[in-house]
Amino acid sequence: MTALEMDRADLARHAHGIRRRVLEMCRGRGQGYAGQGLALADLMACLHHHELRRGDDGRYRDALVISTGHSAIALFAVLGELGVYAAEELATYGMDGSRIEESPLEGLPGFEITGGSLGQGLSQAVGIALAERLAGSGNRVFCLVSDGELQEGQTWEAAMAAGHHRLEDLVVLIDNNRTQADGLTASVMGVEPVPEKFAAFGFAARRVDAHDVDALLAAFAQARATRDRPSAIVLETTLAKGVPCLEEYRNTHYIRVEDAVWARALDELEAAAP
């Protein structure tokens, strides 16, 4: 087995562990944003175990901004895998008195912003990227936004600023899951063609299958090599990816089911363990 094949195998195992934690977190209350957490597991595995750089002190040099606050479940899960949060605390996800909220609270370990109201995160990421440039740090900034956020004007103002300032260390990650709280994104307000729109704002943009590790790693490599402009990676995701009984659920934007379904979901996930 080559080193690259070993890396792929490790990333697949990490993604599986993230998915398991997502299910365990939601099972505690019987509800939550499991669809997003499962969909973003491969991305989070690649980011935290391959792409984000650490300093000599072990802290991440590169920043990850979660603009889509309810997608925080995916970040909580990977941080749980890394030992930042205990499994017992993650099991209190969304419960009264817990700091593990469905959207992150201010000052939580691993979170750059609160990310509650949609449409604001890219503006903050642009500001962080500008600050890193002024400091001469060479640190990179990744910002996760949803396709629904592309319906908001502030997102495009931020994209225009990023293109104008040629923020080559900014990488925008668009979770293109085609679903939002009010229904299908295309029915509420269509946002396609997403890569072409970002390209028009001065980004190096591409669309990838976000459940294909090789495609993700290739997109990150291209972003690292890009100079004089920011990058946008449009992530084609499937909500609840990896758990058939939840992928077929009628409303995967927010899942609320009885405990037997969560138990079945965990069984399906483990049956497909890498």
Secondary structure, 3 states (H helix, E strand, C coil): CCHHHHHHHHHHHHHHHHHHHHHHHHHHHCEECHHHHHHCHHHHHHHHHHHCCECCCCCECCEEEECCHHHHHHHHHHHHHCCCCCHHHHCCCCCCCCCCCCCCCCCCCCCCCCCCCCCCHHHHHHHHHHHHHHHCCCCCEEEEEECHHHHCHHHHHHHHHHHHCCCCCEEEEEEECCEECCEEHHHHHCCCCHHHHHHHCCCEEEEEECCCHHHHHHHHHHHHHCCCCCEEEEEECCCCCCCHHHHCCCCCCCEECCHHHHHHHHHHHHHCCC
